[in-house]
Amino acid sequence: MPLLLGGRYIVESPIARGGFGATFLARDRYTPAMKRCVVKLLQPIGLSGSQMVIAKQMFEREATVLEDLGTHPQIPDLLAYFEVQSGQDEFFYLVQEFVDGFTLEQIVEQHGAIAEADVIELMQSLLPVLTFIHEKGSIHRDIKPANIMVRKSDQSYFLLDFGAVKQVAAAQGQKSTGIFTPGYGAPEQMRGDTVFPSTDLYAFAVTCLFLLTGKEPEELFDVNYNQWRWESFIKLSPNFDAILHKMLETAPSDRFNSAASVIQALSNKSPIPTPIPSPIPAKTAHQTNIQVPVPITSPSAVNAPSVPKSISTKSNKTPWLLSAPIKIQFLAAFLLGVEAMLLWQFAGTVGKALMGMPNNLIAFGVVMVGITLLRISSILDNKDLFFFVNLLSVGAIWGVQTLVKIPQFQDFPQWLEVAQLCGVAGFTAIALMAFFRLIFQLLYSIL
């Protein structure tokens, strides 16, 4: 494959490979900042004639639908669609907006199940997107955690991968071609029957169950009774529980008829009268907030969930020392240097006088344990923790010097002198962090 596509897009690295082609990260050299984008390649090599026809139809359909639907802010824009002739072979390329973030599948794999309030927030964000898609006469047909992305910059939700989108004619559905993800497809979709907007609502409900429990669909569906049973993993509020049951009804006519109806039901606090399966003793599932910062970046975080397996056998987990943005690490290093200098000055003057008293040792231990618990519980990340501790330290020392006037604190150096020393310590910590990052990056690239 050429490294320059259409005379415009410079291919940087492969992301993943699937049955019909591959996905690459590229840059648009016609933009001043060499803007990043995602290039999807339809690679016909090895496909039979009928397979090639289906693959090409899917690819052209995705381009057509994205051109129409990409105007929505939560759907990646279509930037280009073109063909390249190479000898006897034809290659088809689709260029999309790059969404820098993580799929919900990745977030659950790394952090566990998501709390009910955050799943409801997700639904309230994406149900209007489904309304937009359905009103445009389309059905997504492949909603799943890998096709929903959270953008890192602003925590916005994006719906991805429109290769399986089905156009519907007026009020009548069309026969499904059997394109779906096992476990997430509605019964009518798995049978190859007519698909409806409620088909997407079914898959969206299964996606929500995965987020709430961290369990795959086959673990939540009771084949003996042909019912969804999640009560043994999670206890939901009555109204939300009833909404999910209604979205997961076997017959499309028994589900909500539109995404807008689900939105209205979510805003209604009174429970929906829906048959509930027999109760099962509940086990509390570990849950985490959906907007937690994800410390691991990987090539599969690019918006190409239709090709889920990376073509590289190397581990895609970036070490923590390289994963965080360099600005954040340098800020944390500076604050750490400042705090270290404050502690040094405190220990060399006031500390000698105070540490001989048992009560002071106990108070100091309680403060340290409290800060440790804040870090473990992820209430504060590293830079926030250091900033918090800096303010706490300065405020405490100033308070006892000027307000309480404890005699031992009068030996503390002048603040102008302390500020100069702290500044030197902070920039020294930045230099050390830069040095260690450079050494580690060299070693990591070699290994």
QUIURFEN-V925312 format. One record per residue. D_CENTER is the distance of its C-alpha to the mean C-alpha in whole Angstrom. Layout:
<<D_CENTER> <D_CENTER>>
//
This chain:
<<30> <31> <29> <30> <29> <31> <33> <30> <26> <26> <24> <23> <21> <20> <17> <18> <21> <21> <25> <25> <24> <22> <19> <19> <18> <21> <22> <25> <28> <29> <27> <28> <25> <24> <21> <19> <18> <17> <21> <21> <24> <26> <29> <32> <33> <34> <34> <36> <38> <36> <33> <33> <34> <31> <29> <30> <30> <26> <26> <28> <27> <23> <25> <27> <24> <22> <25> <25> <22> <20> <22> <19> <17> <14> <15> <15> <19> <21> <23> <26> <27> <30> <32> <34> <37> <37> <41> <41> <37> <35> <31> <29> <26> <23> <22> <19> <17> <14> <11> <9> <6> <3> <4> <5> <8> <7> <5> <9> <10> <10> <10> <12> <13> <12> <15> <16> <16> <13> <13> <16> <14> <12> <15> <17> <14> <14> <18> <19> <18> <19> <22> <22> <22> <25> <27> <27> <28> <25> <23> <20> <21> <18> <15> <13> <10> <10> <11> <8> <5> <4> <7> <7> <11> <11> <8> <9> <8> <10> <12> <13> <15> <19> <21> <22> <23> <26> <28> <31> <34> <35> <35> <35> <33> <33> <33> <30> <30> <28> <25> <22> <20> <22> <21> <19> <22> <25> <28> <30> <27> <28> <32> <32> <33> <32> <29> <28> <25> <25> <24> <21> <21> <22> <19> <16> <18> <18> <14> <14> <17> <14> <12> <15> <17> <14> <17> <18> <20> <23> <23> <23> <26> <29> <31> <34> <34> <32> <29> <26> <26> <23> <26> <26> <23> <22> <24> <23> <25> <28> <26> <23> <24> <27> <24> <22> <26> <27> <24> <25> <28> <30> <32> <30> <33> <32> <28> <27> <29> <26> <23> <25> <27> <23> <23> <26> <26> <23> <25> <28> <29> <31> <30> <31> <34> <32> <33> <32> <32> <34> <33> <31> <31> <28> <26> <23> <20> <18> <15> <13> <11> <8> <8> <9> <9> <7> <11> <11> <10> <12> <13> <11> <8> <10> <11> <13> <12> <16> <17> <15> <17> <18> <21> <21> <23> <22> <19> <16> <15> <16> <18> <17> <20> <19> <15> <15> <17> <20> <21> <19> <21> <24> <24> <23> <26> <29> <28> <29> <32> <33> <33> <34> <37> <38> <38> <40> <42> <42> <43> <46> <48> <47> <45> <48> <50> <48> <46> <50> <49> <48> <46> <44> <43> <41> <40> <38> <37> <35> <34> <32> <31> <29> <27> <26> <25> <23> <21> <21> <20> <17> <18> <19> <17> <20> <21> <21> <23> <26> <26> <27> <29> <31> <32> <33> <35> <37> <37> <39> <41> <42> <42> <45> <47> <47> <47> <48> <50> <50> <52> <50> <48> <51> <51> <47> <47> <47> <44> <45> <45> <42> <40> <41> <41> <37> <36> <38> <36> <33> <33> <34> <31> <29> <32> <31> <28> <28> <31> <28> <25> <28> <30> <26> <25> <28> <28> <25> <26> <29> <28>>
//
